[in-house]
Amino acid sequence: MFIEALKAQNPALIEAAIKLWQQGDILPDTCVIDVDQVMENGRRLLETAENLGITLYLMTKQLGRNPWIATRLIELGFHGTVAVDFKEARTLRNAGVQVSHVGHLVQVPKSLIVENVNASPEMITIFSLEKAQEISDAALHCGQIQPIMLKVFGDKDTLYPGQEAGFPFSTLHEVVAAIQKMPGVKITGLTHFPCLLWDEDMQQTQPTPNLTTLLHARDLLRTQGIELAQINAPSASSCSSLPLLAQYGVTHAEPGHALTGTIPANQHGDQPERIAMLYFTEISHQFQGRSYCFGGGYYRRGHAQNAQVFPAADSDAVPAKILPMDDSSIDYHIGLAGEFPVGAPVVMCFRTQVFVTRSDVALVSGISHGKPVLEALYDSLGNPIAGGLRE
């Protein structure tokens, strides 16, 4: 999806990945991240957001819940992380990373409520009254009041499979009345997802009906005397889409893909954020006229179509078509059209969510100066790989 953008915006990342592989520093099935470029993308996002009065949380799941890079982005100015599920929150907190928002897209399970309330996140998202009551009880036990954010939805909204959740807009009056009887929580924000989506035909990021529902919910709560500190509108947050969110009065966003430049708007390599991540693998074998790479990093919504193969150490890249993947199968291997030498390095660049893969994550600095340094190696769930951290 992004191979041409990668070649245009960050060809040095390709060279660095091959060099690290030749040195034996990385294995096939590795997401190689240019940390200097991630930081530059982060700076651009923060500058844009600050000019618009928008606060940015940091999304880490696309980078494999990676605490190393999260720490540095928070130092850069991001307002803590958002954990989309309770295991991500655990990984980040155990590594000493500030978790500012939990519960969206996955609520906090009952046994972890007290732990999360004790951690004093700025916001916990809920989409059931039972969860609101659990949080209220825990907050009272801890002697505090926990700010909460309601996730809402309307009848015509877009909800991805596996993410069906939210308070129906038609029930908000009753929901608010019930929560206001819970002394340990305070309604402080509203959210929905996805609020923006890339329109391939228009070649633009456009508001979804979900954003309209979110704004209607804000207006409704105002009539009930509730002023909200956060209107959080995630999905497709980038330098080019933040002004659109600001027009609608959105206060918070949660960039993820924009940090690595792998947003749909950047397919042609013309966005302020530059490509900072690629997928590296190696030809494993040939079978019936096709070549097969070591797999593990396939993401079914990644739209990966093209790869670059380097048949010899000093050869130019050869383009190769990625064979369609079967979503019902395990990606032990990724197929390529044509025959390529066993052991040849392969580079791909596509939209991914590292935390749902088996990939390693290699964090590399110095790429823009021609002196790549492997700073750290992590697995796809944010755990350091033994021997992969620089002293």
C-alpha positions in Angstrom: 0.0 0.0 0.0 2.8 2.4 0.9 5.8 0.9 -1.0 6.0 3.8 -3.4 5.6 6.4 -0.6 8.4 4.6 1.3 10.7 4.8 -1.7 9.9 8.5 -2.2 10.0 9.6 1.4 12.5 7.4 3.2 14.6 5.2 0.9 17.3 5.2 3.6 15.0 3.2 5.8 15.2 0.4 3.2 19.0 0.5 3.1 19.2 0.5 6.9 16.9 -2.6 7.2 18.9 -4.6 4.7 22.1 -3.6 6.5 20.8 -4.7 9.9 19.7 -8.0 8.4 23.0 -8.6 6.7 24.7 -8.0 10.1 22.4 -10.5 11.8 20.8 -7.8 14.0 17.2 -8.5 12.8 15.3 -11.5 11.6 12.6 -11.9 8.9 9.1 -10.9 10.1 10.4 -7.6 11.6 8.8 -4.2 11.6 11.7 -1.8 11.3 11.0 1.7 12.6 12.9 4.9 11.9 12.6 6.4 15.4 14.1 9.8 14.3 11.4 10.1 11.6 8.7 9.0 14.1 9.9 11.8 16.4 9.8 14.3 13.5 6.2 13.2 12.6 5.3 13.6 16.3 6.7 17.1 16.4 4.6 18.1 13.3 1.5 16.6 14.8 2.0 18.4 18.1 2.7 21.7 16.5 -0.4 21.4 14.3 -2.6 20.3 17.3 -1.3 23.1 19.5 -2.1 25.7 16.9 -5.6 24.3 16.8 -6.2 24.0 20.5 -6.4 20.2 20.3 -4.8 17.8 22.9 -3.1 14.7 21.6 -2.9 11.3 23.4 -0.6 8.8 21.9 -1.8 5.5 20.4 0.7 2.7 20.7 -1.1 -0.5 19.4 0.0 0.1 15.8 3.6 0.0 17.1 3.0 -3.1 19.2 2.3 -1.4 22.5 5.9 -0.2 22.4 7.0 1.5 25.7 10.4 2.6 24.4 9.0 4.8 21.7 6.0 5.8 23.8 8.3 7.2 26.5 10.1 9.4 24.0 7.0 10.7 22.4 5.6 11.7 25.8 8.9 13.5 26.5 8.3 15.2 23.2 4.9 16.6 24.4 2.2 14.0 23.9 -0.3 14.0 26.7 0.2 10.4 27.8 -1.0 7.3 26.0 -4.4 5.9 25.3 -4.8 2.2 25.9 -7.4 0.5 23.7 -7.5 -2.5 26.0 -6.6 -3.5 29.5 -3.6 -5.5 28.5 -2.1 -2.6 26.7 -2.6 -0.5 29.8 -0.8 -3.2 31.9 2.1 -3.4 29.5 2.6 0.4 29.4 2.2 1.0 33.1 4.5 -1.9 34.0 7.1 -0.1 31.8 6.5 3.2 33.6 4.6 4.8 30.8 1.8 7.3 31.5 -1.6 5.9 30.6 -4.0 8.8 30.4 -7.1 7.2 28.8 -8.4 3.6 29.2 -11.6 1.8 28.3 -11.9 2.6 24.6 -12.2 0.5 22.6 -12.3 -2.2 25.3 -13.7 -1.5 28.8 -11.8 -2.3 32.0 -12.8 -5.7 33.4 -14.2 -5.9 36.9 -11.1 -7.4 38.5 -9.0 -4.5 37.3 -11.3 -1.6 38.1 -9.6 -0.7 41.4 -6.2 -1.0 39.9 -7.1 1.4 37.1 -8.9 3.9 39.3 -5.9 3.9 41.7 -3.7 4.8 38.7 -5.7 8.0 38.3 -6.1 8.1 34.5 -7.5 11.3 33.1 -10.3 9.5 31.6 -12.0 6.1 31.6 -14.4 5.4 28.7 -17.6 3.4 29.5 -20.5 2.1 27.5 -22.6 0.3 30.2 -24.2 1.5 33.4 -22.9 -1.6 35.2 -19.3 -0.4 34.4 -20.1 3.1 35.5 -21.3 1.7 38.9 -18.2 -0.5 39.3 -15.9 2.5 38.7 -18.0 4.7 41.0 -17.7 2.1 43.8 -14.0 1.8 43.3 -13.4 5.5 43.2 -15.3 6.0 46.5 -13.3 3.3 48.1 -10.1 5.1 46.9 -11.5 8.4 48.2 -11.7 10.1 44.8 -14.0 11.0 41.9 -13.1 9.4 38.6 -13.8 11.3 35.3 -15.5 9.2 32.8 -16.3 9.4 29.1 -19.4 8.1 27.5 -19.2 6.3 24.2 -22.3 6.9 22.1 -23.8 5.6 18.8 -26.7 6.4 16.5 -28.8 4.1 14.4 -27.0 5.0 11.1 -23.4 4.9 12.5 -20.5 2.8 11.4 -19.4 0.1 13.9 -16.7 -2.3 13.0 -17.3 -6.0 13.8 -15.9 -6.8 17.2 -16.3 -3.2 18.3 -20.1 -3.1 18.7 -20.6 -0.9 21.8 -22.0 2.4 23.1 -24.9 4.0 24.7 -27.7 4.6 22.1 -28.2 8.3 21.5 -31.9 7.9 22.1 -31.2 6.8 25.7 -28.8 9.5 26.8 -31.2 11.3 29.0 -31.8 8.2 31.1 -28.2 7.2 31.0 -27.0 10.6 32.3 -29.7 10.6 35.0 -28.6 7.2 36.2 -24.9 8.1 36.3 -25.5 11.3 38.1 -26.7 9.2 41.0 -23.3 7.6 41.2 -21.2 9.8 43.5 -17.8 8.3 42.5 -17.8 9.3 38.9 -18.3 12.5 36.9 -19.3 12.6 33.2 -16.5 14.7 31.7 -16.2 13.6 28.0 -17.8 11.9 25.0 -16.3 9.7 22.3 -17.1 7.6 19.3 -15.3 5.6 16.6 -14.5 5.9 13.8 -15.2 9.7 13.4 -13.2 10.2 10.3 -12.4 7.8 7.4 -10.4 7.9 4.2 -12.7 8.1 1.1 -10.8 6.4 -1.7 -13.0 7.9 -4.4 -12.6 11.4 -3.2 -9.0 10.9 -2.1 -9.9 12.8 1.1 -10.4 12.1 4.8 -14.1 12.7 5.5 -16.3 12.9 8.6 -18.5 9.9 9.2 -22.0 9.9 10.6 -20.4 8.9 13.9 -19.0 12.4 14.2 -22.4 13.9 13.7 -23.8 11.6 16.5 -20.9 12.7 18.8 -21.7 16.4 18.3 -25.4 15.9 18.8 -24.7 14.1 22.0 -22.5 17.0 23.1 -25.3 19.4 22.4 -27.8 17.3 24.2 -25.7 17.0 27.3 -25.2 20.8 27.3 -29.0 21.1 27.6 -28.7 19.0 30.8 -26.2 21.4 32.2 -23.2 19.2 31.6 -20.1 20.9 30.2 -17.6 18.5 28.7 -13.8 18.9 29.0 -13.2 16.3 26.3 -14.8 15.7 22.9 -12.6 12.8 21.6 -12.9 11.9 17.9 -10.4 9.2 17.0 -9.6 7.6 13.7 -7.4 9.0 10.9 -5.9 11.7 13.1 -3.1 13.4 11.2 -1.7 16.8 10.3 -4.2 17.1 7.4 -7.2 16.0 9.4 -6.7 17.8 12.7 -8.0 21.1 11.2 -11.2 19.4 10.2 -11.7 18.1 13.7 -11.0 21.6 15.1 -13.8 23.0 12.9 -16.2 20.7 14.7 -15.0 21.7 18.2 -13.2 18.4 18.9 -10.8 18.8 21.8 -8.8 15.5 21.8 -7.4 13.1 19.2 -5.3 10.0 19.3 -2.7 9.7 16.4 -1.3 6.2 15.8 -0.6 5.5 12.1 0.3 9.2 11.5 3.4 8.6 13.7 4.8 6.2 11.1 3.3 8.0 8.1 1.1 5.0 7.2 -2.1 6.9 6.8 -4.2 6.3 3.7 -3.8 9.9 2.7 0.0 9.3 2.3 -0.2 6.6 -0.3 1.4 9.0 -2.8 4.0 10.2 -0.3 2.7 13.8 -0.2 1.7 14.2 3.4 3.6 16.2 6.1 4.1 12.9 8.0 6.7 10.7 6.3 6.9 7.0 6.1 8.9 5.7 9.2 8.1 2.0 9.3 8.6 -1.0 6.9 8.0 -4.7 7.1 11.1 -6.8 6.5 11.2 -10.5 5.6 13.2 -13.0 3.5 12.5 -15.6 0.8 12.0 -18.9 2.5 11.4 -21.2 -0.5 9.8 -21.6 -3.9 6.7 -23.7 -4.7 5.0 -24.3 -8.0 6.6 -21.2 -9.7 6.0 -18.9 -6.8 8.1 -17.6 -4.0 7.2 -17.6 -0.3 8.5 -15.3 2.4 8.7 -16.0 6.1 5.4 -14.6 7.5 3.9 -13.6 10.8 3.2 -9.9 10.0 0.1 -10.2 7.8 -2.7 -7.8 8.8 -5.9 -8.5 7.0 -6.8 -4.8 6.7 -3.4 -3.8 5.5 -4.1 -3.8 1.8 -0.5 -5.1 1.1 -0.1 -5.6 -2.7 3.5 -4.9 -3.6 6.9 -5.8 -2.4 10.5 -5.1 -3.2 12.9 -8.1 -3.5 16.7 -7.7 -3.6 17.9 -10.9 -5.4 21.6 -10.2 -4.7 23.6 -8.1 -2.2 24.5 -5.5 -4.7 21.5 -5.7 -7.0 18.7 -3.2 -7.4 15.2 -3.9 -6.1 12.9 -6.0 -8.2 9.2 -5.3 -7.7 7.0 -8.3 -6.9 3.2 -8.7 -6.5 2.1 -10.1 -3.1 -0.3 -13.0 -3.6 -3.8 -12.6 -2.0 -3.9 -14.0 1.5 -6.6 -16.2 2.9 -8.0 -14.7 6.1 -9.0 -18.1 7.3 -5.4 -19.3 7.4 -2.4 -18.7 9.5 0.2 -16.6 7.7 3.2 -18.9 8.1 4.3 -17.6 4.7 3.5 -14.7 2.5 3.4 -15.6 -1.2 5.0 -13.6 -4.1 4.3 -13.9 -7.8 7.5 -15.1 -9.5 10.6 -17.0 -8.5 13.3 -15.2 -6.4 16.4 -16.6 -4.8 16.0 -18.3 -1.4 17.4 -16.1 1.3 16.8 -12.8 -0.7 15.6 -9.9 1.5 12.1 -8.6 1.0 10.7 -5.2 1.9 7.0 -4.4 2.2 5.2 -1.3 3.5 1.5 -1.5 4.5 -1.0 -0.3 7.1 -0.6 -2.6 10.1 -1.5 -3.1 13.7 1.6 -4.7 15.1 -0.1 -5.9 18.3 -2.1 -8.5 16.4 0.9 -10.0 14.6 3.8 -12.2 15.6 6.4 -9.6 14.3 9.5 -8.3 16.0 9.8 -4.5 16.3 13.3 -3.0 15.6 13.8 0.6 16.7 16.5 2.2 14.7 18.1 5.7 15.0 20.5 7.5 12.8 19.0 6.5 9.5 18.8 10.0 8.1 22.6 10.4 8.7 23.5 7.1 7.1 24.6 5.6 10.4 21.7 3.3 11.5 21.9 2.1 15.1 19.6 -0.6 16.5 18.4 0.9 19.7 16.1 -1.8 20.9 14.2 -5.0 19.9 10.7 -5.7 21.1 8.1 -8.3 20.4 4.7 -7.4 19.0 3.2 -7.0 22.5 5.7 -4.5 23.9 8.0 -6.9 25.6 11.8 -6.4 25.2 13.6 -9.2 23.4 16.5 -10.5 25.3 19.8 -9.0 24.1 17.9 -6.5 22.0 18.4 -3.4 24.2 21.5 -1.2 23.8 23.5 -0.7 26.9 
